[in-house]
Structures are given as C-alpha cells and as structure tokens.
Amino acid sequence: MPDPQTHLLVDGSNVVQAWADTRVLARRDREAAKALLLRRVAVLHDFSAWRVTVVFDGRGDDLRIEAVGDSEGFSCVHTPAGVTADDVIEQLVGRAAAPGCCLVATADQAERVTVEAAGAAWCDPEGLARRIDTADTRQARQVARGNAEAERGWRGGGAGR
C-alpha cells in the first residue's frame, strides 16, 4: 500500500492535456474535463489515503483553494493570473515539511527537474493513470471481499436475517 503520508500534487491543465479523453473533452467543456480529472484522482485520496492537491492555471485576481468533497486533504487550486500551476507546485514542495513525501504529476520536464531537485518524486501523466488504475483495482477487490463476507454472514444466519 502506498505511504499514506504521500501528498500528490497534480498539474491539472498539463494532465488534462496529456490524457486523450480529457483533452478532447476540454475542447468542448473545460469544466467537465477538470471534474473528470478530479473524479479520477479521488481514489488516491479516498482509498490510498493520500493528500491530493490539483493545481490549475487561473485567470482571476486571487489564489482560489476549493475543498473537493468534504475533506481538507483533497483540494483544487486555481492560481491568480500571472502565476502558473508550476509556480504554486514548486512553492508547495519547497514549503513541505517533508518534500520527499510529495509526488508531482506532470509531463513538464523542466518542472520535473525542479521538483526532483527540491526532494519531491515525479511521475508523468501515464504513471498517474497507472497509479489510479491500481488503486481502483485494489478498491474493487476490497469491496468484493467485503460483499462476499457479508453474503456468507447472511446465508449463515448471521446478523441481518
């Protein structure tokens, strides 16, 4: 199981543009593509117990931080105009108590060099997709085991009869 202390930092626009289905969706509906990305990475927060921060380049005057769901450990950040997602991710890694617990997901190789130099780990968007798939599979197996145990209990005359 991944270290629950992991803080996943996702360059949102970069990953949306790297994944074929979200890239196509973003051409029609940028907000829907963003929502799809957030739904996909949710398993890493919910099942793997990672802290997750997805950062998007913004257009407003202020930095906006929105909780995703009702957890403080999962947020979506929009940078102010003139500040890039890379800038915010670098600041978060640089200010982290344990930069080695940070995992940055981006296809940007310059960003990779910068965050690795600061002590963070890196994965490309395909690596992020693999981590999501692995967590999805593990979650589905755990649910299936739980359902099977409940079924055995019901058939055996346990609680719920």
SEFI-517987 format. One line per field, with one value per residue: residue number from 1; x, y, z of N, C-alpha, C, O in turn. Coordinates in pm, 1 decimal, always signed. Example, Ala and Ser with C-alpha at 12.3 -4.5 7.8 and 13.67 -1.06 7.14 Angstrom:
residues 2
nr 1,2
nX +1319.0,+1285.0
nY -569.0,-225.0
nZ +780.0,+708.0
caX +1230.0,+1367.0
caY -450.0,-106.0
caZ +780.0,+714.0
cX +1320.0,+1290.0
cY -330.0,+3.0
cZ +780.0,+787.0
oX +1423.6,+1340.9
oY -331.9,+113.8
oZ +846.5,+803.9
//
This chain:
residues 161
nr 1,2,3,4,5,6,7,8,9,10,11,12,13,14,15,16,17,18,19,20,21,22,23,24,25,26,27,28,29,30,31,32,33,34,35,36,37,38,39,40,41,42,43,44,45,46,47,48,49,50,51,52,53,54,55,56,57,58,59,60,61,62,63,64,65,66,67,68,69,70,71,72,73,74,75,76,77,78,79,80,81,82,83,84,85,86,87,88,89,90,91,92,93,94,95,96,97,98,99,100,101,102,103,104,105,106,107,108,109,110,111,112,113,114,115,116,117,118,119,120,121,122,123,124,125,126,127,128,129,130,131,132,133,134,135,136,137,138,139,140,141,142,143,144,145,146,147,148,149,150,151,152,153,154,155,156,157,158,159,160,161
nX +85.5,+53.9,+241.5,+64.7,+127.1,+181.7,+174.7,+8.5,+59.9,-87.3,-42.7,-287.9,-398.4,-197.1,-204.7,-469.5,-445.2,-268.0,-390.7,-580.4,-869.5,-959.4,-842.7,-981.3,-1238.8,-1196.9,-1177.9,-1439.9,-1567.1,-1430.3,-1461.5,-1591.5,-1391.7,-1203.9,-1351.2,-1370.4,-1102.0,-1062.3,-1245.0,-1121.4,-868.6,-959.1,-975.3,-719.5,-699.8,-925.2,-913.8,-639.9,-556.0,-410.9,-296.2,-426.6,-367.9,-480.3,-372.2,-457.8,-392.3,-486.3,-717.6,-815.6,-797.2,-707.0,-561.0,-733.7,-863.1,-1025.1,-1209.4,-1238.7,-1509.4,-1579.3,-1343.6,-1048.0,-811.9,-810.7,-789.5,-862.6,-689.0,-679.1,-472.7,-379.5,-406.0,-115.2,+39.5,+168.3,+58.0,+279.6,+445.5,+305.4,+302.1,+576.5,+625.1,+469.4,+600.1,+853.0,+792.8,+707.2,+704.6,+818.7,+955.6,+1015.9,+793.5,+622.9,+463.4,+477.0,+271.4,+310.3,+369.3,+563.1,+891.7,+1083.1,+968.0,+973.6,+1252.0,+1295.2,+1126.3,+1223.9,+1483.0,+1424.9,+1358.9,+1125.5,+924.4,+845.0,+602.8,+489.1,+194.0,+94.0,+199.2,+61.6,-197.4,-166.6,-123.9,-371.3,-537.1,-438.0,-507.6,-787.2,-842.0,-754.5,-930.0,-1177.4,-1142.4,-1127.8,-1383.8,-1532.6,-1446.1,-1546.2,-1820.5,-1857.0,-1799.1,-2007.4,-2224.3,-2179.2,-2220.9,-2492.0,-2612.4,-2538.9,-2694.1,-2635.3,-2619.6,-2874.2,-3061.9
nY -118.9,+226.4,+489.3,+650.7,+908.5,+1040.3,+1322.0,+1410.2,+1613.3,+1763.2,+1883.0,+2025.8,+2126.2,+2041.7,+1760.0,+1710.5,+1782.3,+1587.5,+1337.6,+1156.1,+1136.6,+1331.9,+1555.0,+1582.6,+1622.1,+1862.8,+2046.7,+2090.0,+2133.4,+2271.1,+2273.7,+2031.9,+1851.5,+1910.6,+1831.1,+1557.0,+1478.3,+1533.7,+1348.8,+1111.2,+1115.0,+1104.7,+848.1,+798.5,+964.8,+887.8,+601.8,+529.4,+699.3,+934.8,+1272.9,+1510.3,+1752.3,+1939.5,+2148.7,+2425.9,+2652.4,+2984.7,+3259.4,+3467.6,+3729.9,+3642.6,+3373.5,+3074.2,+2832.7,+2535.1,+2300.9,+1958.5,+1760.2,+1670.7,+1685.5,+1801.2,+1719.9,+1703.9,+1902.7,+2160.0,+2389.0,+2713.7,+2922.2,+3271.6,+3514.6,+3538.8,+3381.6,+3060.8,+2715.4,+2554.6,+2728.3,+2742.2,+2472.3,+2426.3,+2599.1,+2475.0,+2227.2,+2321.9,+2434.6,+2223.9,+2013.8,+1767.3,+1718.9,+1489.6,+1331.2,+1428.6,+1387.3,+1471.0,+1515.0,+1553.9,+1633.3,+1802.3,+1849.1,+2032.6,+2116.6,+1875.4,+1842.1,+2056.7,+2002.1,+1754.7,+1824.8,+1965.4,+1765.4,+1618.2,+1349.7,+1237.0,+1183.0,+1095.3,+1183.4,+937.6,+758.6,+846.3,+774.5,+495.4,+453.6,+534.2,+341.3,+109.1,+161.7,+177.0,-89.2,-230.7,-122.9,-213.1,-490.1,-507.0,-421.1,-624.8,-846.3,-771.0,-769.3,-1040.4,-1155.7,-1047.6,-1163.6,-1435.8,-1423.9,-1353.4,-1574.8,-1768.1,-1727.8,-1511.1,-1176.5,-952.6,-1114.7
nZ +0.0,-79.8,+80.3,+329.5,+389.5,+162.0,-51.0,-316.9,-588.6,-851.8,-1174.4,-1306.2,-1564.9,-1734.5,-1707.7,-1789.2,-2059.4,-2140.2,-2126.4,-2352.0,-2361.3,-2177.2,-2289.1,-2533.6,-2432.3,-2294.5,-2498.6,-2567.5,-2322.5,-2068.6,-1788.8,-1741.8,-1812.7,-1616.7,-1390.2,-1441.4,-1421.1,-1146.2,-1034.7,-1109.5,-974.4,-720.2,-606.0,-518.4,-304.7,-147.2,-120.5,-108.5,+80.7,+41.8,+53.2,-164.2,-408.7,-666.3,-914.1,-1105.0,-1373.3,-1331.8,-1378.8,-1242.8,-990.2,-747.2,-553.5,-552.7,-342.9,-326.8,-145.7,-222.7,-223.0,+113.3,+251.6,+405.0,+305.9,+31.5,-237.3,-478.7,-661.9,-794.9,-965.3,-936.1,-1203.5,-1399.8,-1239.7,-1247.2,-1249.8,-1213.6,-1064.7,-819.3,-741.7,-711.5,-495.7,-298.3,-271.5,-193.0,+53.4,+200.5,+487.1,+464.5,+186.4,+42.2,+61.4,-122.1,-433.5,-759.5,-1035.0,-1368.6,-1713.4,-1781.1,-1832.0,-1738.5,-1504.1,-1372.7,-1325.2,-1151.9,-925.1,-845.3,-775.6,-548.4,-380.4,-412.6,-548.3,-882.2,-1138.6,-1463.8,-1662.9,-1760.3,-1577.2,-1352.4,-1429.5,-1425.8,-1151.5,-1053.6,-1177.9,-1050.9,-782.0,-813.3,-889.2,-660.6,-473.5,-575.5,-545.5,-265.5,-194.1,-315.6,-163.8,+87.2,+28.7,-29.7,+219.2,+371.9,+240.7,+298.8,+572.7,+580.5,+459.4,+635.4,+854.9,+1009.2,+1142.9,+1035.2,+933.4
caX +0.0,+133.4,+256.9,-46.3,+178.0,+205.1,+99.3,+6.3,+39.9,-115.4,-51.2,-417.9,-412.0,-98.4,-253.9,-588.4,-399.8,-189.4,-480.2,-656.8,-1013.0,-982.4,-803.1,-1093.9,-1347.6,-1162.4,-1205.3,-1583.5,-1613.7,-1312.8,-1503.8,-1620.5,-1261.9,-1149.1,-1429.0,-1332.1,-970.7,-1081.9,-1307.9,-1023.4,-766.2,-1025.1,-946.0,-590.1,-730.7,-1023.3,-873.1,-498.3,-537.9,-314.3,-339.0,-426.0,-387.4,-478.3,-349.9,-487.2,-359.8,-607.9,-736.7,-867.1,-703.5,-662.4,-545.2,-857.2,-847.1,-1156.9,-1209.7,-1309.1,-1582.9,-1580.2,-1216.9,-944.2,-696.2,-828.8,-823.7,-841.4,-634.6,-669.9,-375.1,-419.5,-346.1,+26.6,+107.1,+139.4,+44.6,+417.2,+491.7,+239.3,+350.7,+714.0,+616.0,+417.9,+708.8,+957.3,+748.9,+663.9,+787.6,+890.7,+941.1,+1024.7,+659.5,+547.6,+468.8,+425.4,+229.4,+314.2,+450.8,+659.4,+1023.5,+1150.7,+906.9,+1027.4,+1387.5,+1285.1,+1070.0,+1315.4,+1593.9,+1374.5,+1339.3,+999.3,+920.2,+774.8,+551.5,+424.6,+50.2,+67.8,+227.8,-50.9,-309.1,-139.8,-148.0,-516.6,-589.4,-401.0,-591.1,-923.6,-846.5,-744.8,-1054.3,-1281.7,-1119.5,-1163.8,-1529.7,-1581.7,-1422.1,-1643.4,-1952.0,-1858.3,-1808.6,-2143.9,-2312.0,-2161.4,-2287.2,-2637.3,-2652.0,-2510.3,-2784.9,-2578.2,-2696.7,-2941.5,-3165.8
caY +0.0,+348.6,+559.5,+744.4,+1044.4,+1096.1,+1439.3,+1414.0,+1745.6,+1740.2,+1997.6,+1991.8,+2150.1,+1958.4,+1622.1,+1710.7,+1784.1,+1467.0,+1222.8,+1176.4,+1160.4,+1461.0,+1659.0,+1600.2,+1680.5,+2002.0,+2132.7,+2121.2,+2175.2,+2269.6,+2240.8,+1887.6,+1783.2,+1930.5,+1745.2,+1418.2,+1459.4,+1528.9,+1219.7,+1002.5,+1114.8,+1087.5,+716.1,+806.0,+1027.4,+812.8,+464.7,+520.4,+793.5,+1037.8,+1411.6,+1540.0,+1891.3,+1955.6,+2292.0,+2474.8,+2791.9,+3062.5,+3382.5,+3570.1,+3815.3,+3579.1,+3229.0,+3012.3,+2695.7,+2477.0,+2162.8,+1864.0,+1679.9,+1732.5,+1654.7,+1903.2,+1659.7,+1697.5,+2038.0,+2207.7,+2523.7,+2793.3,+3028.6,+3401.2,+3547.9,+3570.6,+3279.0,+2932.4,+2597.2,+2515.4,+2815.5,+2702.7,+2338.2,+2443.5,+2658.5,+2373.6,+2132.4,+2392.1,+2463.1,+2100.0,+1967.6,+1650.1,+1720.9,+1353.7,+1271.6,+1489.3,+1325.4,+1568.5,+1455.4,+1649.4,+1592.6,+1911.5,+1801.1,+2136.7,+2107.1,+1752.0,+1869.4,+2149.6,+1939.2,+1649.5,+1892.5,+2006.8,+1645.5,+1550.8,+1247.1,+1282.8,+1083.8,+1156.1,+1157.0,+795.0,+697.9,+880.2,+688.9,+360.1,+455.1,+540.5,+208.8,+15.7,+190.7,+135.9,-235.6,-271.7,-84.6,-304.7,-619.8,-495.9,-416.5,-759.5,-930.6,-730.7,-817.0,-1186.1,-1184.5,-1014.0,-1266.6,-1557.3,-1398.4,-1357.7,-1713.2,-1849.4,-1695.8,-1404.1,-1053.6,-906.2,-1211.1
caZ +0.0,-82.5,+206.5,+345.7,+405.9,+28.5,-95.5,-462.5,-646.5,-993.4,-1265.3,-1363.3,-1708.9,-1801.9,-1712.0,-1875.5,-2198.7,-2169.8,-2140.7,-2475.8,-2341.9,-2112.0,-2385.2,-2625.7,-2354.4,-2261.3,-2615.2,-2564.3,-2190.2,-1980.7,-1652.1,-1737.6,-1813.7,-1482.0,-1299.3,-1468.4,-1358.6,-1001.5,-1002.0,-1126.0,-869.7,-589.9,-549.3,-449.7,-176.7,-70.3,-92.0,-71.8,+192.2,+8.0,+41.4,-307.6,-448.1,-811.9,-935.9,-1240.1,-1402.9,-1313.7,-1454.0,-1152.1,-918.0,-623.4,-544.0,-502.9,-295.5,-303.5,-97.8,-308.8,-126.6,+246.2,+315.9,+394.5,+241.6,-113.8,-279.7,-615.1,-652.1,-917.1,-941.6,-991.2,-1332.8,-1391.6,-1160.1,-1310.1,-1164.7,-1180.3,-955.9,-693.9,-706.4,-660.8,-362.0,-205.7,-246.1,-119.6,+190.7,+265.6,+598.7,+414.0,+40.6,-10.7,+62.1,-231.9,-565.3,-855.8,-1162.2,-1479.3,-1827.8,-1798.8,-1789.4,-1659.4,-1371.1,-1313.0,-1275.8,-1038.9,-804.4,-800.2,-708.0,-417.3,-299.2,-441.1,-653.5,-1002.4,-1233.0,-1579.6,-1660.7,-1778.9,-1447.8,-1265.9,-1470.7,-1374.8,-1006.1,-1037.3,-1213.9,-944.9,-665.4,-849.2,-884.7,-520.4,-407.4,-622.0,-480.8,-124.5,-188.4,-347.9,-45.3,+188.5,-13.2,-14.7,+362.8,+413.8,+182.3,+379.1,+700.2,+562.5,+430.5,+753.4,+963.5,+1092.2,+1158.0,+914.8,+895.5
cX +88.9,+136.5,+143.7,-0.5,+200.7,+114.4,+114.2,-27.8,+27.4,-120.1,-175.5,-429.6,-317.3,-148.8,-379.1,-546.2,-321.8,-276.7,-575.2,-803.4,-1041.0,-943.2,-917.7,-1210.1,-1321.0,-1187.7,-1351.1,-1626.2,-1499.5,-1347.5,-1534.5,-1490.7,-1195.1,-1219.9,-1392.9,-1195.9,-985.0,-1146.2,-1207.3,-920.9,-827.0,-992.7,-812.6,-605.9,-816.0,-975.3,-728.5,-461.7,-427.1,-378.9,-327.0,-454.2,-372.9,-474.8,-373.2,-440.7,-489.6,-612.6,-779.6,-756.7,-640.4,-641.6,-674.6,-828.1,-985.4,-1140.1,-1286.4,-1377.9,-1580.0,-1453.5,-1118.5,-822.4,-706.4,-874.4,-791.5,-802.8,-635.1,-576.8,-432.3,-353.8,-199.8,+107.3,+68.2,+118.6,+183.6,+470.0,+435.2,+288.9,+492.1,+713.2,+567.5,+525.2,+815.4,+921.9,+706.2,+760.1,+873.2,+873.9,+946.9,+892.4,+572.1,+571.1,+401.9,+395.2,+222.2,+396.0,+562.6,+795.7,+1102.0,+1096.7,+958.2,+1164.1,+1380.7,+1234.4,+1157.8,+1435.0,+1553.6,+1344.2,+1211.4,+1019.2,+836.0,+715.9,+486.8,+274.9,+14.5,+94.8,+117.0,-170.7,-289.4,-164.8,-297.5,-577.6,-559.7,-488.0,-736.2,-939.5,-843.6,-872.5,-1167.5,-1266.3,-1161.3,-1315.1,-1587.5,-1561.9,-1522.5,-1783.1,-1963.2,-1870.0,-1949.3,-2241.8,-2302.3,-2231.0,-2437.9,-2685.4,-2634.2,-2598.7,-2734.9,-2672.0,-2760.2,-3048.5,-3292.5
cY +123.7,+413.6,+660.5,+888.4,+1111.9,+1216.5,+1445.8,+1554.8,+1727.3,+1872.7,+1971.8,+2009.0,+2062.2,+1816.0,+1612.8,+1705.0,+1658.6,+1343.8,+1248.7,+1210.2,+1294.1,+1576.8,+1688.4,+1667.4,+1828.5,+2097.0,+2177.0,+2184.8,+2160.7,+2228.5,+2091.2,+1807.0,+1793.9,+1838.0,+1598.3,+1387.3,+1446.3,+1397.1,+1106.2,+999.3,+1094.0,+952.8,+717.2,+874.8,+933.7,+673.7,+454.6,+615.1,+895.3,+1174.7,+1445.7,+1688.3,+1898.1,+2105.3,+2326.1,+2619.1,+2870.2,+3186.5,+3497.4,+3649.5,+3744.9,+3429.5,+3173.6,+2868.4,+2643.8,+2334.3,+2078.7,+1766.6,+1750.0,+1700.7,+1769.7,+1850.4,+1647.8,+1835.4,+2062.3,+2355.1,+2587.9,+2909.8,+3161.7,+3422.3,+3585.2,+3473.9,+3144.3,+2823.4,+2549.3,+2597.5,+2770.1,+2566.1,+2347.6,+2503.2,+2555.8,+2270.2,+2198.7,+2419.0,+2337.9,+2061.7,+1849.3,+1644.6,+1581.8,+1280.0,+1328.2,+1411.1,+1422.3,+1498.0,+1564.5,+1588.3,+1693.6,+1869.1,+1905.4,+2135.2,+1983.0,+1778.7,+1956.2,+2079.4,+1826.0,+1710.4,+1937.8,+1887.4,+1569.5,+1440.5,+1301.8,+1162.6,+1158.6,+1122.7,+1009.6,+719.1,+726.7,+792.3,+545.8,+352.0,+458.3,+403.9,+106.3,+36.5,+150.5,-15.5,-285.3,-238.1,-180.7,-441.9,-615.8,-493.5,-555.3,-854.3,-898.7,-778.9,-968.0,-1225.3,-1156.3,-1119.9,-1396.2,-1542.1,-1407.0,-1500.9,-1803.2,-1815.8,-1586.7,-1285.6,-1015.0,-1001.6,-1188.2
cZ +0.0,+55.8,+222.0,+367.8,+270.9,+3.1,-246.6,-506.6,-797.4,-1067.4,-1351.0,-1513.4,-1788.1,-1816.0,-1799.2,-2022.0,-2237.4,-2190.8,-2257.3,-2449.6,-2274.0,-2204.4,-2481.1,-2553.3,-2325.5,-2377.9,-2616.9,-2432.6,-2089.6,-1837.2,-1638.8,-1737.2,-1677.4,-1382.9,-1318.5,-1406.6,-1207.2,-957.9,-1009.5,-1013.3,-731.7,-527.2,-475.0,-313.9,-91.2,-30.2,-44.2,+41.7,+166.8,+22.8,-106.9,-329.2,-600.1,-839.6,-1083.2,-1253.6,-1398.4,-1398.4,-1365.2,-1086.0,-798.7,-641.5,-485.2,-463.9,-260.6,-253.3,-199.2,-214.6,+7.9,+323.9,+298.8,+319.9,+91.1,-158.8,-425.8,-603.1,-790.1,-885.8,-988.3,-1128.3,-1311.5,-1306.5,-1219.7,-1206.2,-1122.0,-1063.3,-821.9,-648.6,-649.3,-521.3,-260.5,-171.4,-158.7,+25.3,+266.9,+377.4,+555.5,+262.4,-22.5,-11.2,-49.8,-360.6,-661.8,-987.1,-1268.2,-1592.8,-1853.3,-1743.3,-1710.0,-1516.4,-1298.8,-1249.5,-1150.0,-913.7,-753.9,-727.3,-567.3,-327.0,-323.4,-544.7,-768.6,-1072.5,-1348.1,-1575.9,-1680.8,-1649.2,-1347.4,-1300.0,-1420.9,-1225.2,-976.3,-1067.1,-1105.3,-822.0,-691.3,-837.0,-741.2,-444.7,-447.3,-557.9,-334.1,-107.4,-216.3,-230.3,+64.2,+156.1,+4.2,+132.2,+414.4,+363.9,+261.7,+514.1,+688.8,+540.8,+552.0,+872.6,+1054.9,+1098.8,+1025.4,+866.5,+968.4
oX +189.0,+45.8,+127.6,-82.3,+235.6,-5.3,+219.9,-130.9,+120.9,-192.8,-168.8,-467.4,-351.9,-137.8,-393.8,-605.2,-311.0,-239.0,-642.8,-856.3,-1136.9,-1003.3,-948.6,-1272.7,-1412.8,-1215.8,-1382.9,-1708.7,-1475.9,-1271.2,-1506.1,-1481.2,-1136.5,-1154.5,-1385.8,-1177.4,-925.8,-1107.1,-1207.9,-889.3,-754.4,-983.4,-795.7,-532.4,-782.0,-995.0,-698.4,-349.7,-357.9,-500.0,-226.0,-550.7,-267.4,-562.0,-316.4,-448.3,-590.8,-523.3,-779.7,-639.2,-532.3,-696.9,-720.3,-774.4,-1054.8,-1065.1,-1386.9,-1312.3,-1578.6,-1455.6,-1107.6,-738.4,-619.4,-983.5,-707.3,-874.2,-597.0,-599.8,-523.4,-257.1,-165.8,+230.0,-49.9,+156.8,+202.9,+532.4,+507.9,+314.8,+523.0,+792.6,+618.8,+539.1,+862.5,+1010.0,+672.8,+881.6,+985.5,+786.6,+889.0,+879.5,+460.1,+684.0,+283.4,+480.9,+139.8,+481.2,+647.9,+812.5,+1180.2,+1172.0,+983.2,+1188.2,+1452.6,+1293.1,+1165.9,+1483.0,+1637.8,+1307.9,+1189.3,+1117.7,+764.6,+771.7,+436.7,+232.9,-84.0,+21.7,+82.4,-238.1,-385.4,-221.2,-344.1,-660.7,-646.0,-537.0,-801.9,-1038.0,-921.9,-918.0,-1244.5,-1365.6,-1222.8,-1368.6,-1680.6,-1650.3,-1577.6,-1856.1,-2066.9,-1943.2,-2003.4,-2332.0,-2403.9,-2292.7,-2504.4,-2786.6,-2705.7,-2579.3,-2785.5,-2789.6,-2705.9,-3118.3,-3389.7
oY +127.2,+395.0,+747.7,+980.3,+1229.8,+1213.6,+1482.6,+1609.8,+1681.2,+1964.0,+1905.0,+1914.7,+2013.5,+1756.6,+1517.2,+1630.7,+1627.0,+1254.3,+1351.6,+1303.4,+1362.5,+1684.1,+1804.6,+1758.9,+1910.2,+2215.0,+2287.2,+2276.1,+2053.5,+2156.8,+2031.2,+1705.1,+1697.3,+1773.7,+1523.2,+1281.5,+1356.8,+1339.8,+1015.9,+892.1,+1068.1,+944.0,+643.5,+845.0,+904.5,+632.7,+380.3,+611.6,+936.9,+1190.3,+1412.7,+1743.1,+1866.7,+2179.9,+2264.0,+2697.7,+2827.7,+3214.0,+3612.7,+3638.0,+3783.2,+3367.6,+3219.8,+2791.5,+2700.4,+2255.9,+2123.0,+1698.5,+1872.9,+1690.2,+1827.9,+1928.7,+1587.5,+1880.2,+1996.2,+2434.8,+2525.7,+2985.9,+3164.5,+3354.4,+3655.1,+3482.9,+3116.5,+2837.7,+2508.2,+2542.7,+2760.7,+2545.8,+2283.0,+2462.4,+2550.0,+2230.5,+2139.0,+2425.6,+2345.7,+2075.5,+1832.2,+1572.9,+1559.2,+1176.9,+1281.6,+1373.6,+1452.5,+1430.3,+1655.5,+1502.3,+1670.9,+1855.2,+1868.9,+2150.7,+1986.0,+1742.4,+1931.4,+2095.0,+1802.9,+1654.5,+1947.3,+1905.1,+1465.7,+1439.0,+1400.9,+1053.0,+1269.8,+1041.5,+961.7,+626.1,+640.7,+741.4,+481.7,+253.6,+391.9,+355.3,+25.6,-60.2,+96.2,-64.1,-372.8,-316.2,-224.5,-503.9,-710.0,-556.9,-598.5,-934.3,-989.3,-824.0,-1018.2,-1318.4,-1234.3,-1161.0,-1460.0,-1636.4,-1461.4,-1542.6,-1902.0,-1870.9,-1570.2,-1295.3,-1041.6,-972.9,-1260.9
oZ +71.5,+137.0,+136.6,+365.0,+266.6,+31.5,-298.0,-467.9,-862.9,-1028.1,-1454.1,-1583.0,-1895.7,-1923.2,-1875.3,-2100.4,-2355.9,-2266.5,-2261.0,-2510.0,-2309.8,-2198.8,-2507.5,-2606.9,-2331.6,-2357.1,-2661.7,-2429.3,-2034.0,-1772.6,-1535.2,-1668.7,-1628.6,-1300.7,-1221.2,-1346.5,-1146.9,-856.2,-925.8,-961.8,-635.7,-404.8,-377.9,-219.8,+23.4,+84.2,+49.3,+92.7,+259.7,+7.0,-169.0,-275.9,-655.2,-795.0,-1173.0,-1159.2,-1454.2,-1478.5,-1408.3,-1120.8,-753.9,-732.4,-380.6,-543.6,-176.1,-311.5,-254.6,-135.7,+15.5,+446.6,+190.9,+275.5,+28.3,-123.7,-486.7,-542.3,-889.2,-791.8,-1071.0,-1162.7,-1216.1,-1301.5,-1240.5,-1090.1,-1007.6,-972.4,-723.0,-530.0,-549.1,-436.5,-148.8,-55.7,-61.9,+111.0,+385.2,+363.7,+602.7,+213.5,-128.8,-77.2,-70.5,-392.4,-647.6,-1043.9,-1259.8,-1570.2,-1939.1,-1622.1,-1622.3,-1420.3,-1178.3,-1134.4,-1053.2,-806.6,-633.3,-628.6,-478.0,-210.7,-261.0,-618.4,-753.1,-1067.1,-1332.2,-1493.6,-1624.7,-1615.1,-1266.3,-1210.5,-1378.2,-1177.1,-883.7,-990.4,-1070.8,-763.6,-602.5,-781.4,-704.1,-361.1,-361.8,-519.7,-284.2,-16.4,-148.5,-199.8,+126.9,+244.3,+47.8,+165.7,+492.8,+437.0,+289.4,+563.8,+776.9,+597.0,+568.8,+981.0,+1165.9,+1063.8,+918.2,+769.3,+947.8
//
